[in-house]
Amino acid sequence: MDPIKKFYMGLAILILLMVLFVGYVGYNITHSDAYQDIKDYDIKYESCMSNCNIPSVIETQEECEKRCFDEFEMRKGN
């Protein structure tokens, strides 16, 4: 086999291994417990904020948004 072809084959294999490694690490990160907890916090924050659009006699929209943000920060801190 020509040395240039060997070089390009080796380079292609190296790039393939790098892409597979990055995919493996990314898969493990997205399926880790810490990532899932952060994702759940974001979902809870978004659902809380969507509830703030409903008019309430108890609190204003700004108070509701502040409460959602405070709860989000408290969960994120734990």
C-alpha positions as CSV (number, residue, x, y, z in Angstrom):
1,M,0.0,0.0,0.0
2,D,1.2,3.5,-0.8
3,P,2.5,5.5,2.2
4,I,0.1,8.4,1.4
5,K,-2.8,6.0,1.5
6,K,-1.6,4.5,4.8
7,F,-1.4,8.1,6.2
8,Y,-4.9,9.0,5.2
9,M,-6.4,5.7,6.4
10,G,-4.7,6.2,9.8
11,L,-5.9,9.8,9.9
12,A,-9.5,8.6,9.1
13,I,-9.4,6.0,11.8
14,L,-8.1,8.5,14.3
15,I,-10.8,11.0,13.5
16,L,-13.4,8.2,13.7
17,L,-12.1,7.2,17.1
18,M,-12.2,10.8,18.3
19,V,-15.8,11.3,17.1
20,L,-16.9,8.0,18.9
21,F,-15.1,9.1,22.1
22,V,-16.9,12.5,22.1
23,G,-20.2,10.8,21.4
24,Y,-19.6,8.4,24.3
25,V,-18.7,11.1,26.7
26,G,-21.7,13.2,25.6
27,Y,-24.0,10.3,26.0
28,N,-22.8,9.6,29.6
29,I,-23.1,13.3,30.5
30,T,-26.7,13.6,29.3
31,H,-27.7,10.4,31.1
32,S,-26.0,11.3,34.4
33,D,-28.0,12.1,37.5
34,A,-26.6,15.6,37.9
35,Y,-27.7,16.5,34.3
36,Q,-31.2,15.1,34.9
37,D,-31.5,17.1,38.1
38,I,-30.6,20.3,36.4
39,K,-33.0,19.5,33.6
40,D,-35.8,18.8,36.2
41,Y,-35.0,22.2,37.9
42,D,-35.5,24.0,34.6
43,I,-38.7,22.2,33.9
44,K,-40.1,23.1,37.4
45,Y,-39.0,26.7,36.9
46,E,-40.7,26.9,33.5
47,S,-43.9,25.3,34.8
48,C,-43.9,27.7,37.8
49,M,-43.4,30.7,35.5
50,S,-46.3,29.5,33.2
51,N,-48.6,29.5,36.3
52,C,-47.7,33.1,36.9
53,N,-49.7,34.1,33.8
54,I,-52.9,33.1,35.5
55,P,-54.4,36.1,37.4
56,S,-54.4,35.7,41.1
57,V,-55.8,37.7,44.0
58,I,-53.2,36.4,46.4
59,E,-50.1,37.7,44.6
60,T,-49.1,39.8,41.6
61,Q,-47.3,38.5,38.6
62,E,-44.1,40.0,39.7
63,E,-44.4,38.4,43.2
64,C,-45.1,35.1,41.5
65,E,-42.1,35.3,39.2
66,K,-39.9,36.3,42.2
67,R,-41.2,33.3,44.2
68,C,-40.5,31.0,41.2
69,F,-37.0,32.4,40.9
70,D,-36.3,32.1,44.6
71,E,-37.5,28.5,44.6
72,F,-35.3,27.7,41.5
73,E,-32.2,29.3,43.2
74,M,-32.9,27.3,46.4
75,R,-33.2,24.0,44.5
76,K,-30.1,24.8,42.4
77,G,-28.1,25.5,45.6
78,N,-28.8,22.1,47.1
